[in-house]
Amino acid sequence: MSPFLIFSILTCYFLMLIFVSYLTSRKTDNASFFNANKKSPWYLIAFGMIGTSISGVTFISVPGEVANHGFAYFQMVLGYLIGYFVILSVLMPVYYKLNLVTIYSYLEKRFGFWSYKSGSFFFLISRIIGSAFRLFLVASVLQIAIFKSIGIPFYVSVIVTILLIWLYTFRGGIKTVVWTDTLQTVFFLAAVIITIISIGNQLDLNFRGIIDSVANHPYSKIFEWNWKSEKNFFKQFFAGAFIAIVMTGLDQDMMQKNLTCKTLKDAQKNMFWFSLTLLPVNLLFLSLGVLLYMYAANQGIAIPQYSDDLYPILAIQYFSPFLGIVFILGIVAAAFSSADSALTALTTAVCVDFLNVDIDKNDIKSKRLRKLVHIGISVIVIIVILIFYEINDKSVISQVFKAAGYTYGPLLGLFTFGLITKFKIRDKFVPIVAVISPIICYIVNSNSEKWFNGYKFGFEILILNGLLTFIGLLIISKFKEKYIANH
């Protein structure tokens, strides 16, 4: 593939996003940036959320991982359905009833100042590290495929990448993101489907042949019943349910789009159809993984050491130029559909939760403050990406990313405690509980095989984290005050 050709196509792609931004950001105000004036069509949000939930990491990792664990990931996807049902039936009614801009405002209304700030702070840490990690992996692929060959250093390509995201979101915010994410979801789904069809043609497989080959392949095994395995069905299923709750229902990035619907009913329709659509979409990615390994075996191509490298290496070095370009567009679309909404959600959390910006005010001072925060968040993400680049150790970076995942546990505990109990708490102690719980979980997770007869925690460590936070909140509860208040 010619780097100049790829560069030209990507330039056209971003010009298209900027044009969409221009169309959607005319006559916008602060409310447009933060909640799209609550006028977003629910079906656009449902489709665009697929792109937000499937990042560039998923685009690369899920197909490569089938050699290690088969279709076991789909067990977690099935669990997502339970989590999304909880979101649409329990969390969304609360958010809409309180007319929230950021979902962490609920914690202030329920518990107090420190709970509110703790919840938003943990979101900021999680999303900054998570977004930077995802963009780092994608930027690394683009650096190898394009920018290195034309002499552009990594830090320049990262700065330009974030600048482009900032350019098409700084005016319209979430109003623009709803539309650009819909467009980008089309691109990355098209990339997967085109790649599957093309590999099938090269392996002399028609549509039915592709389905049969994938279904009968050893890698397509879904269910794992060994209780010690981290891929055990029940661990994966229930972890999937809780992951959906915390990483969608308790995540400002994912929920901000839902809160742009005009009514609760529209938001619930969006969540319902989004959850059903994720099943076939994830099956597509897993099926692509089987076909990639079949293609490599057919062509006598050595499997790379890291499974994450399989799809990029095949696309860039072995597929036709057309498929290589399709891959680049797909991974860029997948990465940007999650990154653009993340920058907007982070800006919203800082402005509303920490700087007390009134979204209904459109004075010059409020708009300037919002824009400065947006720039500041973008700079912070750039710095974190460059730190990952300097570390240059996949195992270390992956551990940092996993550590960020621990910060969702306190959010799970806080929201659960608030929704299912009526206890008041000693609000000033919440930050201590929120810090101690993830630390205990990390220690337990590091020693689980030694302490629990070979048991390995998977994503269910999140459930333990939330439970410990819940217990901690119970310890600092004001039982006496509740009893007097109720009697």
N, C-alpha and C positions, 0 to 999 in steps of 0.2 A: 504494500500500500504506500502511496506517495504521502508523506507527511503534509505536504502543501495542500493536497486534495482534501485530506481529513480536516485540516485547519480551516479550509474554505467552507466545508460543509458545516462545521461547528459554528463558524462565524454566522452563516445564514440561519442556523438554528437559534442562536442567541438574539439575532436581529428580529426573528419571529416572536420570541418571548417579549422583547422590548416593545414590539408593535402591539402585542396583546396588552401589555402594561399600559401603553398609551391610551388604548381604547377604554380600558377599565378604570383608569385613574383620573379621568376628566371630572372636574367639579367634585373632588373628594374632600373630606374633612377628617378630623380625628376619629370620629365614629366609623368612617369608612375603613380606616386603617385597622382599628381594633375589632370591630364586629360587622363590617360590611353593611352597616345600617340595617342589619337583620333582614336582608332582602335576597339572600342567596337561594337559588333553586336546590331543593334537597337532593335531586338526582345527580346534579353536578358534583355536589359534595361527596355523595356516596361513591361515585366513580373516581374522583380525585383522591379520596382517602386511600384507595388501593396503592396509589403511587407513594403516598406519605408513609404507609405502613411497610412497604417493600422498598428498602433502601438499596444503595449500591452494594452494600455488604451482602444483603440477601441475594441480589442479582448474581453475585460471584460465588458466594459460599454455599447456598442451598444445592445447586447442581453438583458442585465438587464433593459435597459431603456424603452423597449417596453411596460412595464406595466404602465409607467408614461405618455408616449406620443405616443404610438402605433408605426406606421411606419413613423411618421412625419419627422424623420431624412432623409428619402428618398427624400423628397422635396428638401433638400439641395444638395443631391447627383445629382439630375436632374440639379440643377443650376451649378454644377461643369462642366458640358459639355460646357456651354457657356464660363466659365472661361478658360477651356483648349483650346477652339477654339481661344480665344484672345492670349493665350500664343504661340500657334503654328503659328499663322498668323501675330502677331505684335511683340512679344518680341523675339522669337527665331531668326527671320531674323536680328534683331539688334545685338544680342549677337554673331551670327556667322559672320556678316559683320565686327564687331570690333575685332573678334578673342579673346574674353575675356577668362580669366582663372577664375576670380571671377566676378560675374555679377555687383558688386558695382563699378567696374572700369568705368562702363558707366557713373556714376554720376560725376566722376572726369572729364571725357572728355566733359560732357555736362555743368556742373556748376562750378566745382573747387574742391580744396583740402578738405574743410570742409564738403561739401555735401557728398563727397566720404567717408570720415572717419565716418560721422554720420550714413550713410546707413549701412556700415559694422558693426559699433558698435551696432546699434539696432538689427541687425541680431545676433550678438554674444550673447547679453543679452537674446533675445527671445529663441534661440536654446539651450543655456546652461540650462536655467530654464526649458524649455519644455522637453528636453532630460532627465534631472535629475528627473523631476516629473514622467515621464513615467517609467523610470527605478526603481524609488522608489516604485511605486505601484507593479511592477512585483517582485522586490526583497522582498517586504513584503509577497507576496503570497508564494514565494519559501522558505522564512524563516519559515513560518507556516507549509508548507507541508514537508519540508525536514530538513533544517539546525538546527532548534531549537531542534528537537528530538535527534539529534546526538551531541548536545552541541556546535555548532558553533555560535558565536555571530553575530549579524546583520552586524556590521562594517566589520568583516572579509569576510562575504559572498559578501558584496558590493565591497570590494577591489578586491577580486578574480574575480568577474564578470567583472569589468572594465579591469582588467589585461588580462583576456582572450580575450576581444575585442581588446585590444591594441596588443596582441600577433599576431593575425591573420590579422591585418591591418597595422602594423607599417612599413612594407617593401613595400608591393604592393599598399597600399592606395586605391584609387578609382578603380584601375584596379582589385584588389582583391574583393572589395565590390560589383562590378557588378556581379560577379559570386556567391559569398556567399549569396547575397540577393536573387538571383534566386533560389538557393537551399532552403533558409529559407521560401520563399514564398510557395514553394511546401509543406513544412512541415505544415505551419499553415493553408493552405487551406485544406490539407488532414485531419487535426485535426477537422475542422469544419464539413466537409462532413461526416467523420466517426462518429462523435457525432450525427449528424442529423439522419443518417441511424440507429444507435444503439438505439436512443430514439424511433424512429419510430417502430422498431421491438418490443421494450418493451411495446409500446402502441398498438400493433397489427395493425400497419398501413403499407400498402405497399406504393410504390412510389406515386401513384395517391392519396392514402389516406392522405399522408403527405401534398401534395400540397393543397388538398381540406380542410383539417383541418386548415392549416395556413391561407388560403384565406378567410375562413368563420369565423375565430376567431375575436372577438371584438378588439383584440390588433393589427390587421393588417390594421386598418384604416390609410390611408396615408394623406389625405388632410384636412387641418384646415383652415377655411375661416374667423374665428372671427378676425377682424383687431386688436383688443386689445391684443390678445394672442401673446406671443413671438414665438409661433410655426405657426403663420399665413403663408399660402403658399407663398405669395409674399415676405414677409420678409425672409423666409427660402431660396426661390429660388434665389433671387438676392444676398442675403448674401453668398449663396453657390458659386455663380459665382465669387464674389469678394474674397472669401476665397481661391478659387482655384488659382486665379491670384496671390495673395500675398504669400500664403503658399506653392505654387509650383513655379510659374513664377518669383517671387521676392525673393525666398529663395535659398541661395547657396547650401544648403543640397540637395534639390530636383533637382535643375538645373545642379549641377555638373555632375551628371550621363548623362544628356542629352547632355552636352557639350563634352562628350567623343566620340560621334558619328563622323564618318569621314566627313559627309556632312550635310548640313542643311536639305536636303530632307529626309535623314535617321532619323534625330532627329524629324522631323515633323511626319513621319510614326510612330515612337515610341510613341509620345504624342497622336496621333489619336487612336491607338489600346489600349493604356493604359486607356484612358478615357472611351472607350466603355466597357472594361473589368470590370471597377469598378462598373458598374450597377449590373450585376449578383452577383458579390462578396459581395456587401453590402446587397443585397436581401438575400443572404445566412446567413449572420450574423443576420439580423432581423428575418428571419424565425427560426433560432436557438433559438432566444429569446422566441418566442411563444412556441416552443416545450419544452423549459426548464420549463416554467410556467405550461404547460400542464402536464409535468412529475411530477412536485412538487405537483400539485393538485391531480393527480392520486395516488401518493404514500403517501398522507397526510403529506407532509413535509412543515413545517412552512416557509413562505417567510421571508428572512432576512430584517432587518431594511434598510440597504443600498442596492440598486439594484445592485451595482457593485459587491457585495459579492455573488450573486446568482450562477453564473456559477462556480466560484472557490469552493464554499461550496458543491454544488452538485457533482462536479467532484472528489473532494478529499474525501468527507465523504460518498457519497451515490452511485456513479457510480461504475462499476466494476474496478478492478485494471488496466485492460488494458485501459479503457477509461480515468482513472485518469492519466496514463502515457501519453496518447495521448494529454490530456489537457495541462500537464506540458510542453511537447515538443512544442505544438502549441503556448503557451504564450511566451515561451522563444524565439522561432523563430520570432514571431511578434515583440517582444521587441528588439531583437538584430538586426533585419533587418532595424530598424529605428535608433538604437543607433550607429551601426558601421559606417554608412554613416555620421551621425551627427559629430562624433569625427573627421572624415576625413575632412568634410566641415569646421568645426571650425578651424582645423589646417591650412587648405588652406587659410581661411580668415585672420588669424593672420599673416601667413607667407607672403602672397602676398600683402594684403591691408595695413599692419602696419609695417612689417619688410622688405618689398621690395625685397623678395627673387625672383631671376630670375629662373624660372622653367627649362630653357634650360641649366643652369649651373649644372654640376654634380661634382663639386669640393667637397672635404671633408668638408669644412666649411659650405657649403649650406646644405649638407645632415645632418650634425650634428645639425645645427640649426633647421631643419625640425623635426628631431627626438625629440629634446628637447621640442619644442612647442607641439608636439603630447603627450609627457609625461605630460607636464604642463596642457594641456586641460583635460587630463584624471584625474589628481589630483583634478582640480577644480570641475569637475562633481562629483567626490566622495565626496568632502566636501559639496556640495550643497545637495546631497542625504542624507548625515548624518544630515545636518541641518533640512531637512524635517522630518527625523526620530525623532529628539529631540523635534520638535514642536508637533508632534504626534496628530495633530488635522486636520481631513479631511477637514473641512470647511475652516480653515485658509489656508491650503496648496492649496486647489482648488482656493481660491481667488488670491493667489500668481501666480498660473498658468494662471488664467484669466488676471491678470495684465500684464503678459508677452505678452499676445496676443495683448495688446494695442500698443505694439511697432511695429507691422506690419503696422499700420495706416500711420505713417510718410513715410514708404517705398512706400506705395501705392500713397500717395500724391506726393512724389518726382519723381517717375518714370512717373506718369501720366502727371505731369507738364512738364517734360522734353520731353515727346513724342508728346504731342498735342499742345504745344506752342513753340514759338521761342524766348521767352523773356530770357534775361540774368537776373541774380539775384545778390544781395549782399551776396556773398557766406559766409562771416563770421557770418551772422545772422541765417544761416540754423540750427545750433544746438539749438538755442533758440526756433525757430518755432517747431522743432521736439520734444522738451520737453514739450512745452506749450500745443500743440494739444492733446496728450493723457491725460494730467491732466484735461483739460476742458471736454473731453469725459467722464472721470471717474466721475466727478461731475454731469454731465448731466444724466448719466446712474443711479447714485445713487438716483437721485431725480425725475426721469422721471414720475413715477406714480402720484406724487404730483403735478408736474408742467404741465403735459399733459393729464389730465383727465383719469388717469388709464393706460396710454400707457406704455408698458414694452418693453424696448429694448432687442433684442436678439443679434444674431451675426451681425446684421446690424449696430451695434455701430462702426464696422470697417469702414463702408462706411462714416459715419459722421467724424470719425477720419481722414480718407484720405482727405475728403472735407475741413476740417479745416486746414490741412497742406497745401493743394492747395491754399486756400485763404491767408494763411500766406505767402506763396512763392510769391503770386501775390502782396502782400503789399510791399515785399522787392525787387520787380523787378526793373530793370533799363529800364523803358519804353523809356526814351529819347535816351539812347545809342542804343537801338534796332532800333529806328526810323532813326537815323543818319546812322547806319550801313546799313540799307536797302535802303537808298535813297542817 
